[in-house]
Amino acid sequence: MKKLFLICAVALILVSCTKPSNINENANKSQGSGDAAFKTIHDKYVVEFLRRNPTVNTYLGGAGLDPSLREVDGTLRDYSPAALEQ
């Protein structure tokens, strides 16, 4: 289950790095597609995921994505009951 979650998270990160196509560009502008709201939620999710999984953060170079992730580079995940509950 953890591997599936990790694969999905990495796939989400990779998909977010691709350049969107220009299909329906005019339709998105006129209908207010909500892309800005999604991007905000997406970015917060990715940063928090990388913060909670410092090994993934280190090998994906999360500090390049968000400078606040530098503090977790090279650390290991906290598996204490309090951390897992949070």
N, C-alpha and C positions, 0 to 999 in steps of 0.2 A: 504494500500500500504506500509506504514511504517512497519507494522508487517511482511509482506511478505519479505521485504528487510532485516529486522532483523533476521528472521528465516533463510534466505539464507546465511547471513553472519555468523551466529552461526554454520550452517551446514558446511560451508566452513572451519571454524576454526576446527571443530571436525574431518572432513575428513583429514585435514592436520596433525592432531596429530596421525593418525593411521600409522602402519608400512606397507610399500608397500610389495606386494608379490614378489617372485622371478621369476614370469612368464616372459618369454622373456628377461631375464637378459642379455644374450649374445647379443641378437639383439639390445637392447638399447645401449650397449657399442660400438658396431661396427657402428651404424648409427648416433651417436651423437644426442641423443633424445632431447636435450635442457632443461633437467630437472633443471640444475643450473640457467639458465636464468629465467625459470618460478618461481623457488623458490625465487629468488631475487625480482621479481615483486610481487609475492604473499606476501612475508614478509613485503614489503613496504606498500602494500594495507592494510594488517591487522593492522599494527601499526597505520597508519593514520586513519583507521576506528575507532579504539579504542580511539585514541586521540580526535576525533570529537564527540564520544559518551562516555563520561566519566562514565556514570552510567553502561553501558555494560562493560567498562574497569574494573570498581571496582568489579563487581560480577564475572567476568571471571578471575580476577587476572592478568590483563595485565602487571602489574609491574614485574611479574615473567618472562614474555615473553621478555620484553624490559625495561631496567631500566629507560629510558627516560619517560616512562608512569607514573612514580611515582608522577610527578607533577600534573597530572590530577585526581589522586585518590581522591574520596570523593567530587568532584566538580559536578556541574550540567552543562548540555549543554547550550551553548550560543545561544539563539534564536534571537539575535538582527539582524536587517536587514543587517548590514555589515558582520556579521559572516555567515549568511545564503547565502549571495551573494558570499562569498569567497568559 
